[in-house]
Amino acid sequence: CSALIRLNPAITFPAKLTDLSHSAAQVVCDARYALMIDPSGSGKSLEESKPLELAVALPFDDFAEDFKTRCRVKYCSTRPGSQQREKMVLGLKFLSTDFVMLQKLDRILELYTNP
């Protein structure tokens, strides 16, 4: 599903959510956005990277459930099968998630793992 990554108040970019757990997420985005986070594309500067925000709105039967949390990029790599680094994969580790967001995340995971 679609997601938004907010680097700072002025920079937000689209991504595709490909994996989600209680403590992390994986997204695929255009390389130009991933390289704003990790300019070298090597993953060496990720420990010093600033926290960012992940926002996901998942459509369910008759409503949209949103999930938003702060996270840090743990890895950044070229997407397998992508030509000339057009797409990159970002692994996002959640920094902290409040109780309401954890409840939403539980609901999302339950609905997607038990269709």
N, CA, C and O atoms as a Tinker XYZ file with bonds, in Angstrom:
   460  protein
     1  N      0.852000   -1.176000    0.000000    73     2
     2  CA     0.000000    0.000000    0.000000    64     1     3
     3  C      0.897000    1.238000    0.000000    63     2     4     5
     4  O      2.115000    1.142000    0.145000    81     3
     5  N      0.289000    2.354000   -0.159000    73     3     6
     6  CA     1.022000    3.614000   -0.228000    64     5     7
     7  C      1.352000    4.137000    1.158000    63     6     8     9
     8  O      0.625000    3.907000    2.124000    81     7
     9  N      2.467000    4.846000    1.229000    73     7    10
    10  CA     2.903000    5.455000    2.481000    64     9    11
    11  C      3.544000    6.801000    2.155000    63    10    12    13
    12  O      3.894000    7.076000    1.007000    81    11
    13  N      3.688000    7.621000    3.169000    73    11    14
    14  CA     4.400000    8.887000    3.038000    64    13    15
    15  C      5.538000    8.907000    4.041000    63    14    16    17
    16  O      5.376000    8.481000    5.185000    81    15
    17  N      6.678000    9.399000    3.615000    73    15    18
    18  CA     7.837000    9.574000    4.481000    64    17    19
    19  C      8.079000   11.073000    4.607000    63    18    20    21
    20  O      8.215000   11.774000    3.604000    81    19
    21  N      8.132000   11.559000    5.844000    73    19    22
    22  CA     8.402000   12.980000    6.077000    64    21    23
    23  C      9.803000   13.117000    6.655000    63    22    24    25
    24  O     10.088000   12.661000    7.762000    81    23
    25  N     10.680000   13.764000    5.868000    73    23    26
    26  CA    12.047000   14.004000    6.330000    64    25    27
    27  C     12.101000   15.195000    7.276000    63    26    28    29
    28  O     12.821000   15.179000    8.274000    81    27
    29  N     11.341000   16.214000    6.953000    73    27    30
    30  CA    11.236000   17.421000    7.760000    64    29    31
    31  C      9.938000   18.112000    7.354000    63    30    32    33
    32  O      9.263000   17.626000    6.446000    81    31
    33  N      9.562000   19.207000    7.977000    73    31    34
    34  CA     8.277000   19.833000    7.636000    64    33    35
    35  C      8.132000   20.215000    6.162000    63    34    36    37
    36  O      7.010000   20.323000    5.666000    81    35
    37  N      9.235000   20.418000    5.461000    73    35    38
    38  CA     9.160000   20.857000    4.069000    64    37    39
    39  C      9.314000   19.717000    3.056000    63    38    40    41
    40  O      8.995000   19.901000    1.882000    81    39
    41  N      9.787000   18.563000    3.478000    73    39    42
    42  CA    10.052000   17.473000    2.528000    64    41    43
    43  C      9.301000   16.207000    2.921000    63    42    44    45
    44  O      9.585000   15.585000    3.945000    81    43
    45  N      8.336000   15.842000    2.081000    73    43    46
    46  CA     7.580000   14.604000    2.235000    64    45    47
    47  C      7.598000   13.916000    0.885000    63    46    48    49
    48  O      7.434000   14.569000   -0.145000    81    47
    49  N      7.797000   12.592000    0.873000    73    47    50
    50  CA     7.802000   11.883000   -0.400000    64    49    51
    51  C      7.024000   10.579000   -0.296000    63    50    52    53
    52  O      6.885000   10.012000    0.788000    81    51
    53  N      6.514000   10.106000   -1.441000    73    51    54
    54  CA     5.726000    8.870000   -1.447000    64    53    55
    55  C      6.614000    7.635000   -1.443000    63    54    56    57
    56  O      7.747000    7.657000   -1.924000    81    55
    57  N      6.074000    6.569000   -0.892000    73    55    58
    58  CA     6.764000    5.278000   -0.877000    64    57    59
    59  C      5.698000    4.182000   -0.923000    63    58    60    61
    60  O      4.508000    4.439000   -0.737000    81    59
    61  N      6.153000    2.969000   -1.172000    73    59    62
    62  CA     5.256000    1.816000   -1.156000    64    61    63
    63  C      5.640000    0.947000    0.036000    63    62    64    65
    64  O      6.781000    0.500000    0.148000    81    63
    65  N      4.684000    0.714000    0.918000    73    63    66
    66  CA     4.908000   -0.132000    2.084000    64    65    67
    67  C      4.925000   -1.583000    1.622000    63    66    68    69
    68  O      3.955000   -2.055000    1.029000    81    67
    69  N      6.024000   -2.298000    1.889000    73    67    70
    70  CA     6.137000   -3.684000    1.442000    64    69    71
    71  C      6.157000   -4.683000    2.582000    63    70    72    73
    72  O      5.920000   -5.872000    2.370000    81    71
    73  N      6.439000   -4.207000    3.804000    73    71    74
    74  CA     6.463000   -5.100000    4.960000    64    73    75
    75  C      6.211000   -4.262000    6.206000    63    74    76    77
    76  O      6.602000   -3.097000    6.281000    81    75
    77  N      5.544000   -4.885000    7.192000    73    75    78
    78  CA     5.192000   -4.169000    8.407000    64    77    79
    79  C      5.176000   -5.135000    9.579000    63    78    80    81
    80  O      4.650000   -6.243000    9.471000    81    79
    81  N      5.751000   -4.716000   10.700000    73    79    82
    82  CA     5.711000   -5.513000   11.927000    64    81    83
    83  C      5.440000   -4.558000   13.085000    63    82    84    85
    84  O      5.210000   -3.368000   12.869000    81    83
    85  N      5.466000   -5.071000   14.308000    73    83    86
    86  CA     5.231000   -4.218000   15.476000    64    85    87
    87  C      6.370000   -3.238000   15.740000    63    86    88    89
    88  O      6.179000   -2.254000   16.454000    81    87
    89  N      7.535000   -3.486000   15.186000    73    87    90
    90  CA     8.670000   -2.624000   15.503000    64    89    91
    91  C      9.373000   -2.022000   14.292000    63    90    92    93
    92  O     10.302000   -1.228000   14.442000    81    91
    93  N      8.933000   -2.397000   13.088000    73    91    94
    94  CA     9.646000   -1.920000   11.909000    64    93    95
    95  C      8.765000   -2.002000   10.666000    63    94    96    97
    96  O      7.705000   -2.629000   10.669000    81    95
    97  N      9.237000   -1.351000    9.607000    73    95    98
    98  CA     8.560000   -1.395000    8.317000    64    97    99
    99  C      9.614000   -1.369000    7.223000    63    98   100   101
   100  O     10.749000   -0.943000    7.437000    81    99
   101  N      9.219000   -1.827000    6.062000    73    99   102
   102  CA    10.085000   -1.749000    4.894000    64   101   103
   103  C      9.288000   -1.047000    3.803000    63   102   104   105
   104  O      8.125000   -1.370000    3.560000    81   103
   105  N      9.932000   -0.079000    3.146000    73   103   106
   106  CA     9.289000    0.652000    2.060000    64   105   107
   107  C     10.203000    0.671000    0.845000    63   106   108   109
   108  O     11.420000    0.519000    0.954000    81   107
   109  N      9.589000    0.861000   -0.311000    73   107   110
   110  CA    10.327000    1.043000   -1.558000    64   109   111
   111  C     10.003000    2.445000   -2.048000    63   110   112   113
   112  O      8.843000    2.856000   -2.056000    81   111
   113  N     11.032000    3.174000   -2.456000    73   111   114
   114  CA    10.824000    4.534000   -2.945000    64   113   115
   115  C     11.783000    4.823000   -4.083000    63   114   116   117
   116  O     12.708000    4.053000   -4.343000    81   115
   117  N     11.557000    5.935000   -4.758000    73   115   118
   118  CA    12.479000    6.363000   -5.807000    64   117   119
   119  C     13.851000    6.610000   -5.195000    63   118   120   121
   120  O     13.962000    7.096000   -4.070000    81   119
   121  N     14.879000    6.276000   -5.935000    73   119   122
   122  CA    16.242000    6.436000   -5.441000    64   121   123
   123  C     16.551000    7.885000   -5.079000    63   122   124   125
   124  O     17.303000    8.137000   -4.137000    81   123
   125  N     15.989000    8.826000   -5.805000    73   123   126
   126  CA    16.300000   10.239000   -5.513000    64   125   127
   127  C     15.889000   10.623000   -4.091000    63   126   128   129
   128  O     16.538000   11.461000   -3.465000    81   127
   129  N     14.811000   10.013000   -3.576000    73   127   130
   130  CA    14.390000   10.295000   -2.209000    64   129   131
   131  C     15.269000    9.558000   -1.201000    63   130   132   133
   132  O     15.683000   10.131000   -0.194000    81   131
   133  N     15.547000    8.299000   -1.474000    73   131   134
   134  CA    16.388000    7.520000   -0.561000    64   133   135
   135  C     17.770000    8.147000   -0.437000    63   134   136   137
   136  O     18.370000    8.123000    0.638000    81   135
   137  N     18.274000    8.703000   -1.523000    73   135   138
   138  CA    19.610000    9.299000   -1.491000    64   137   139
   139  C     19.637000   10.627000   -0.732000    63   138   140   141
   140  O     20.715000   11.119000   -0.398000    81   139
   141  N     18.472000   11.213000   -0.455000    73   139   142
   142  CA    18.439000   12.389000    0.428000    64   141   143
   143  C     18.719000   11.954000    1.867000    63   142   144   145
   144  O     19.253000   12.731000    2.659000    81   143
   145  N     18.364000   10.726000    2.202000    73   143   146
   146  CA    18.608000   10.194000    3.538000    64   145   147
   147  C     20.019000    9.646000    3.643000    63   146   148   149
   148  O     20.711000    9.874000    4.635000    81   147
   149  N     20.441000    8.922000    2.616000    73   147   150
   150  CA    21.761000    8.283000    2.594000    64   149   151
   151  C     22.464000    8.655000    1.287000    63   150   152   153
   152  O     22.450000    7.868000    0.341000    81   151
   153  N     23.084000    9.854000    1.215000    73   151   154
   154  CA    23.669000   10.333000   -0.035000    64   153   155
   155  C     24.692000    9.384000   -0.660000    63   154   156   157
   156  O     24.829000    9.349000   -1.882000    81   155
   157  N     25.403000    8.626000    0.152000    73   155   158
   158  CA    26.399000    7.710000   -0.401000    64   157   159
   159  C     25.765000    6.444000   -0.961000    63   158   160   161
   160  O     26.365000    5.760000   -1.790000    81   159
   161  N     24.549000    6.131000   -0.508000    73   159   162
   162  CA    23.894000    4.900000   -0.926000    64   161   163
   163  C     24.546000    3.667000   -0.332000    63   162   164   165
   164  O     24.250000    2.545000   -0.744000    81   163
   165  N     25.432000    3.867000    0.633000    73   163   166
   166  CA    26.194000    2.749000    1.205000    64   165   167
   167  C     25.656000    2.286000    2.552000    63   166   168   169
   168  O     25.987000    1.190000    3.005000    81   167
   169  N     24.843000    3.092000    3.188000    73   167   170
   170  CA    24.332000    2.755000    4.512000    64   169   171
   171  C     25.261000    3.162000    5.637000    63   170   172   173
   172  O     24.922000    2.982000    6.806000    81   171
   173  N     26.419000    3.703000    5.317000    73   171   174
   174  CA    27.399000    4.052000    6.357000    64   173   175
   175  C     26.979000    5.246000    7.200000    63   174   176   177
   176  O     27.379000    5.346000    8.359000    81   175
   177  N     26.188000    6.148000    6.651000    73   175   178
   178  CA    25.817000    7.353000    7.396000    64   177   179
   179  C     24.467000    7.223000    8.096000    63   178   180   181
   180  O     23.976000    8.204000    8.654000    81   179
   181  N     23.858000    6.048000    8.082000    73   179   182
   182  CA    22.521000    5.908000    8.635000    64   181   183
   183  C     22.470000    6.036000   10.151000    63   182   184   185
   184  O     21.458000    6.487000   10.686000    81   183
   185  N     23.512000    5.662000   10.846000    73   183   186
   186  CA    23.514000    5.781000   12.305000    64   185   187
   187  C     23.368000    7.227000   12.747000    63   186   188   189
   188  O     22.833000    7.497000   13.822000    81   187
   189  N     23.841000    8.161000   11.923000    73   187   190
   190  CA    23.740000    9.576000   12.261000    64   189   191
   191  C     22.520000   10.232000   11.632000    63   190   192   193
   192  O     22.304000   11.428000   11.827000    81   191
   193  N     21.727000    9.490000   10.891000    73   191   194
   194  CA    20.584000   10.087000   10.208000    64   193   195
   195  C     19.546000   10.584000   11.215000    63   194   196   197
   196  O     19.388000   10.028000   12.301000    81   195
   197  N     18.857000   11.631000   10.826000    73   195   198
   198  CA    17.814000   12.206000   11.680000    64   197   199
   199  C     16.580000   11.316000   11.636000    63   198   200   201
   200  O     16.306000   10.673000   10.622000    81   199
   201  N     15.836000   11.280000   12.737000    73   199   202
   202  CA    14.571000   10.537000   12.714000    64   201   203
   203  C     13.617000   11.138000   11.685000    63   202   204   205
   204  O     13.656000   12.337000   11.409000    81   203
   205  N     12.777000   10.303000   11.132000    73   203   206
   206  CA    11.775000   10.775000   10.197000    64   205   207
   207  C     10.427000   10.187000   10.571000    63   206   208   209
   208  O     10.324000    9.409000   11.519000    81   207
   209  N      9.397000   10.557000    9.830000    73   207   210
   210  CA     8.049000   10.105000   10.161000    64   209   211
   211  C      7.501000    9.250000    9.025000    63   210   212   213
   212  O      7.616000    9.602000    7.851000    81   211
   213  N      6.909000    8.132000    9.392000    73   211   214
   214  CA     6.232000    7.252000    8.444000    64   213   215
   215  C      4.735000    7.400000    8.671000    63   214   216   217
   216  O      4.267000    7.268000    9.802000    81   215
   217  N      3.985000    7.668000    7.623000    73   215   218
   218  CA     2.523000    7.759000    7.711000    64   217   219
   219  C      1.920000    6.834000    6.670000    63   218   220   221
   220  O      2.287000    6.877000    5.496000    81   219
   221  N      0.989000    5.997000    7.112000    73   219   222
   222  CA     0.328000    5.040000    6.234000    64   221   223
   223  C     -1.171000    5.144000    6.468000    63   222   224   225
   224  O     -1.615000    5.159000    7.616000    81   223
   225  N     -1.951000    5.215000    5.409000    73   223   226
   226  CA    -3.409000    5.157000    5.506000    64   225   227
   227  C     -3.851000    3.919000    4.752000    63   226   228   229
   228  O     -3.713000    3.841000    3.531000    81   227
   229  N     -4.382000    2.956000    5.480000    73   227   230
   230  CA    -4.802000    1.698000    4.884000    64   229   231
   231  C     -6.324000    1.655000    4.762000    63   230   232   233
   232  O     -7.030000    1.810000    5.758000    81   231
   233  N     -6.829000    1.445000    3.553000    73   231   234
   234  CA    -8.286000    1.373000    3.391000    64   233   235
   235  C     -8.817000    0.012000    3.831000    63   234   236   237
   236  O     -8.298000   -1.028000    3.425000    81   235
   237  N     -9.832000    0.031000    4.646000    73   235   238
   238  CA   -10.516000   -1.192000    5.033000    64   237   239
   239  C    -11.941000   -1.111000    4.498000    63   238   240   241
   240  O    -12.253000   -0.210000    3.720000    81   239
   241  N    -12.792000   -2.015000    4.891000    73   239   242
   242  CA   -14.133000   -2.128000    4.322000    64   241   243
   243  C    -14.837000   -0.781000    4.123000    63   242   244   245
   244  O    -15.206000   -0.443000    2.999000    81   243
   245  N    -15.024000   -0.019000    5.183000    73   243   246
   246  CA   -15.772000    1.221000    5.046000    64   245   247
   247  C    -15.085000    2.422000    5.701000    63   246   248   249
   248  O    -15.728000    3.435000    5.979000    81   247
   249  N    -13.797000    2.306000    5.942000    73   247   250
   250  CA   -13.067000    3.422000    6.531000    64   249   251
   251  C    -11.580000    3.284000    6.211000    63   250   252   253
   252  O    -11.132000    2.257000    5.702000    81   251
   253  N    -10.848000    4.311000    6.511000    73   251   254
   254  CA    -9.391000    4.267000    6.334000    64   253   255
   255  C     -8.747000    4.353000    7.708000    63   254   256   257
   256  O     -9.059000    5.246000    8.495000    81   255
   257  N     -7.862000    3.435000    7.987000    73   255   258
   258  CA    -7.133000    3.410000    9.262000    64   257   259
   259  C     -5.758000    4.007000    9.008000    63   258   260   261
   260  O     -5.040000    3.564000    8.112000    81   259
   261  N     -5.389000    5.014000    9.798000    73   259   262
   262  CA    -4.077000    5.609000    9.589000    64   261   263
   263  C     -3.125000    5.195000   10.703000    63   262   264   265
   264  O     -3.524000    4.957000   11.843000    81   263
   265  N     -1.884000    5.119000   10.337000    73   263   266
   266  CA    -0.823000    4.752000   11.268000    64   265   267
   267  C      0.314000    5.721000   11.026000    63   266   268   269
   268  O      0.751000    5.905000    9.890000    81   267
   269  N      0.796000    6.344000   12.094000    73   267   270
   270  CA     1.871000    7.321000   11.966000    64   269   271
   271  C      2.840000    7.118000   13.113000    63   270   272   273
   272  O      2.426000    6.978000   14.264000    81   271
   273  N      4.143000    7.101000   12.802000    73   271   274
   274  CA     5.141000    6.937000   13.853000    64   273   275
   275  C      6.472000    7.527000   13.421000    63   274   276   277
   276  O      6.738000    7.707000   12.233000    81   275
   277  N      7.296000    7.821000   14.406000    73   275   278
   278  CA     8.665000    8.286000   14.126000    64   277   279
   279  C      9.561000    7.072000   14.005000    63   278   280   281
   280  O      9.380000    6.077000   14.708000    81   279
   281  N     10.525000    7.161000   13.113000    73   279   282
   282  CA    11.402000    6.016000   12.885000    64   281   283
   283  C     12.773000    6.494000   12.417000    63   282   284   285
   284  O     12.987000    7.671000   12.128000    81   283
   285  N     13.675000    5.549000   12.357000    73   283   286
   286  CA    15.029000    5.804000   11.864000    64   285   287
   287  C     15.316000    4.773000   10.785000    63   286   288   289
   288  O     14.917000    3.613000   10.895000    81   287
   289  N     16.010000    5.205000    9.749000    73   287   290
   290  CA    16.363000    4.292000    8.669000    64   289   291
   291  C     17.505000    3.396000    9.135000    63   290   292   293
   292  O     18.560000    3.883000    9.543000    81   291
   293  N     17.289000    2.084000    9.072000    73   291   294
   294  CA    18.312000    1.115000    9.492000    64   293   295
   295  C     19.114000    0.603000    8.301000    63   294   296   297
   296  O     20.290000    0.269000    8.444000    81   295
   297  N     18.490000    0.538000    7.131000    73   295   298
   298  CA    19.233000    0.158000    5.932000    64   297   299
   299  C     18.613000    0.798000    4.704000    63   298   300   301
   300  O     17.428000    1.128000    4.674000    81   299
   301  N     19.437000    0.958000    3.712000    73   299   302
   302  CA    19.045000    1.568000    2.451000    64   301   303
   303  C     19.791000    0.804000    1.368000    63   302   304   305
   304  O     21.021000    0.813000    1.345000    81   303
   305  N     19.068000    0.144000    0.474000    73   303   306
   306  CA    19.745000   -0.644000   -0.550000    64   305   307
   307  C     18.977000   -0.592000   -1.864000    63   306   308   309
   308  O     17.796000   -0.248000   -1.906000    81   307
   309  N     19.678000   -0.940000   -2.923000    73   307   310
   310  CA    19.050000   -0.985000   -4.234000    64   309   311
   311  C     18.038000   -2.116000   -4.263000    63   310   312   313
   312  O     18.311000   -3.206000   -3.761000    81   311
   313  N     16.898000   -1.872000   -4.833000    73   311   314
   314  CA    15.865000   -2.898000   -4.930000    64   313   315
   315  C     16.303000   -3.950000   -5.945000    63   314   316   317
   316  O     16.687000   -3.604000   -7.063000    81   315
   317  N     16.250000   -5.218000   -5.576000    73   315   318
   318  CA    16.619000   -6.263000   -6.527000    64   317   319
   319  C     15.787000   -6.160000   -7.801000    63   318   320   321
   320  O     14.568000   -5.998000   -7.749000    81   319
   321  N     16.455000   -6.254000   -8.935000    73   319   322
   322  CA    15.775000   -6.181000  -10.221000    64   321   323
   323  C     15.570000   -4.765000  -10.724000    63   322   324   325
   324  O     15.062000   -4.567000  -11.828000    81   323
   325  N     15.957000   -3.781000   -9.932000    73   323   326
   326  CA    15.798000   -2.388000  -10.343000    64   325   327
   327  C     16.982000   -1.974000  -11.202000    63   326   328   329
   328  O     18.134000   -2.227000  -10.851000    81   327
   329  N     16.695000   -1.344000  -12.315000    73   327   330
   330  CA    17.759000   -0.912000  -13.205000    64   329   331
   331  C     18.279000    0.462000  -12.789000    63   330   332   333
   332  O     17.503000    1.361000  -12.465000    81   331
   333  N     19.569000    0.607000  -12.804000    73   331   334
   334  CA    20.236000    1.881000  -12.537000    64   333   335
   335  C     19.741000    2.554000  -11.256000    63   334   336   337
   336  O     19.574000    3.773000  -11.211000    81   335
   337  N     19.511000    1.761000  -10.232000    73   335   338
   338  CA    19.137000    2.293000   -8.929000    64   337   339
   339  C     17.915000    3.203000   -8.982000    63   338   340   341
   340  O     17.859000    4.210000   -8.277000    81   339
   341  N     16.934000    2.853000   -9.817000    73   339   342
   342  CA    15.716000    3.656000   -9.906000    64   341   343
   343  C     14.910000    3.582000   -8.621000    63   342   344   345
   344  O     14.334000    4.581000   -8.190000    81   343
   345  N     14.865000    2.415000   -8.009000    73   343   346
   346  CA    14.113000    2.205000   -6.782000    64   345   347
   347  C     15.056000    1.704000   -5.692000    63   346   348   349
   348  O     15.996000    0.954000   -5.957000    81   347
   349  N     14.785000    2.133000   -4.467000    73   347   350
   350  CA    15.590000    1.680000   -3.349000    64   349   351
   351  C     14.681000    1.221000   -2.223000    63   350   352   353
   352  O     13.541000    1.669000   -2.100000    81   351
   353  N     15.208000    0.322000   -1.406000    73   351   354
   354  CA    14.481000   -0.228000   -0.267000    64   353   355
   355  C     15.013000    0.433000    0.996000    63   354   356   357
   356  O     16.223000    0.522000    1.203000    81   355
   357  N     14.085000    0.897000    1.845000    73   355   358
   358  CA    14.465000    1.470000    3.138000    64   357   359
   359  C     13.889000    0.588000    4.238000    63   358   360   361
   360  O     12.702000    0.260000    4.220000    81   359
   361  N     14.720000    0.210000    5.184000    73   359   362
   362  CA    14.265000   -0.486000    6.379000    64   361   363
   363  C     14.110000    0.538000    7.485000    63   362   364   365
   364  O     15.065000    1.239000    7.818000    81   363
   365  N     12.932000    0.634000    8.052000    73   363   366
   366  CA    12.621000    1.660000    9.051000    64   365   367
   367  C     12.350000    1.021000   10.403000    63   366   368   369
   368  O     11.468000    0.170000   10.524000    81   367
   369  N     13.098000    1.423000   11.414000    73   367   370
   370  CA    12.923000    0.941000   12.786000    64   369   371
   371  C     12.135000    1.992000   13.551000    63   370   372   373
   372  O     12.538000    3.154000   13.604000    81   371
   373  N     11.002000    1.589000   14.152000    73   371   374
   374  CA    10.185000    2.529000   14.905000    64   373   375
   375  C     10.928000    2.971000   16.162000    63   374   376   377
   376  O     11.523000    2.151000   16.861000    81   375
   377  N     10.891000    4.271000   16.446000    73   375   378
   378  CA    11.565000    4.804000   17.635000    64   377   379
   379  C     10.665000    4.704000   18.862000    63   378   380   381
   380  O     11.090000    4.221000   19.912000    81   379
   381  N      9.458000    5.147000   18.731000    73   379   382
   382  CA     8.490000    5.017000   19.815000    64   381   383
   383  C      7.108000    5.117000   19.205000    63   382   384   385
   384  O      6.884000    5.870000   18.257000    81   383
   385  N      6.210000    4.369000   19.746000    73   383   386
   386  CA     4.846000    4.360000   19.247000    64   385   387
   387  C      3.922000    4.427000   20.450000    63   386   388   389
   388  O      4.032000    3.611000   21.366000    81   387
   389  N      3.009000    5.393000   20.455000    73   387   390
   390  CA     2.108000    5.532000   21.596000    64   389   391
   391  C      1.052000    4.424000   21.596000    63   390   392   393
   392  O      0.935000    3.660000   20.638000    81   391
   393  N      0.303000    4.353000   22.668000    73   391   394
   394  CA    -0.665000    3.272000   22.861000    64   393   395
   395  C     -1.713000    3.232000   21.746000    63   394   396   397
   396  O     -2.057000    2.157000   21.256000    81   395
   397  N     -2.219000    4.398000   21.346000    73   395   398
   398  CA    -3.242000    4.454000   20.295000    64   397   399
   399  C     -2.681000    3.932000   18.980000    63   398   400   401
   400  O     -3.355000    3.187000   18.267000    81   399
   401  N     -1.451000    4.318000   18.655000    73   399   402
   402  CA    -0.836000    3.846000   17.415000    64   401   403
   403  C     -0.578000    2.342000   17.477000    63   402   404   405
   404  O     -0.724000    1.647000   16.472000    81   403
   405  N     -0.195000    1.835000   18.649000    73   403   406
   406  CA     0.000000    0.391000   18.783000    64   405   407
   407  C     -1.310000   -0.364000   18.564000    63   406   408   409
   408  O     -1.317000   -1.436000   17.959000    81   407
   409  N     -2.411000    0.190000   19.052000    73   407   410
   410  CA    -3.711000   -0.442000   18.826000    64   409   411
   411  C     -4.048000   -0.461000   17.334000    63   410   412   413
   412  O     -4.532000   -1.469000   16.818000    81   411
   413  N     -3.795000    0.638000   16.651000    73   411   414
   414  CA    -4.038000    0.700000   15.210000    64   413   415
   415  C     -3.152000   -0.289000   14.475000    63   414   416   417
   416  O     -3.603000   -0.980000   13.562000    81   415
   417  N     -1.898000   -0.353000   14.873000    73   415   418
   418  CA    -0.969000   -1.286000   14.246000    64   417   419
   419  C     -1.424000   -2.727000   14.459000    63   418   420   421
   420  O     -1.365000   -3.539000   13.537000    81   419
   421  N     -1.880000   -3.047000   15.672000    73   419   422
   422  CA    -2.411000   -4.395000   15.933000    64   421   423
   423  C     -3.582000   -4.709000   15.009000    63   422   424   425
   424  O     -3.662000   -5.805000   14.454000    81   423
   425  N     -4.480000   -3.758000   14.848000    73   423   426
   426  CA    -5.642000   -3.972000   13.979000    64   425   427
   427  C     -5.210000   -4.184000   12.527000    63   426   428   429
   428  O     -5.707000   -5.085000   11.850000    81   427
   429  N     -4.298000   -3.362000   12.061000    73   427   430
   430  CA    -3.798000   -3.484000   10.691000    64   429   431
   431  C     -3.168000   -4.855000   10.478000    63   430   432   433
   432  O     -3.475000   -5.546000    9.506000    81   431
   433  N     -2.285000   -5.242000   11.396000    73   431   434
   434  CA    -1.604000   -6.535000   11.258000    64   433   435
   435  C     -2.591000   -7.694000   11.329000    63   434   436   437
   436  O     -2.460000   -8.672000   10.593000    81   435
   437  N     -3.577000   -7.585000   12.216000    73   435   438
   438  CA    -4.580000   -8.640000   12.337000    64   437   439
   439  C     -5.383000   -8.788000   11.042000    63   438   440   441
   440  O     -5.607000   -9.902000   10.569000    81   439
   441  N     -5.808000   -7.677000   10.482000    73   439   442
   442  CA    -6.609000   -7.735000    9.262000    64   441   443
   443  C     -5.817000   -8.248000    8.071000    63   442   444   445
   444  O     -6.368000   -8.931000    7.208000    81   443
   445  N     -4.541000   -7.928000    8.014000    73   443   446
   446  CA    -3.735000   -8.363000    6.873000    64   445   447
   447  C     -3.184000   -9.780000    7.035000    63   446   448   449
   448  O     -2.887000  -10.443000    6.041000    81   447
   449  N     -3.046000  -10.245000    8.265000    73   447   450
   450  CA    -2.545000  -11.615000    8.443000    64   449   451
   451  C     -3.663000  -12.634000    8.584000    63   450   452   453
   452  O     -3.431000  -13.833000    8.427000    81   451
   453  N     -4.891000  -12.165000    8.881000    73   451   454
   454  CA    -6.054000  -13.052000    8.977000    64   453   455
   455  C     -7.182000  -12.506000    8.108000    63   454   456   457
   456  O     -8.185000  -12.022000    8.633000    81   455
   457  N     -7.030000  -12.576000    6.784000    73   455   458
   458  CA    -8.048000  -11.973000    5.891000    64   457   459
   459  C     -9.401000  -12.640000    6.031000    63   458   460
   460  O    -10.354000  -12.252000    5.355000    81   459
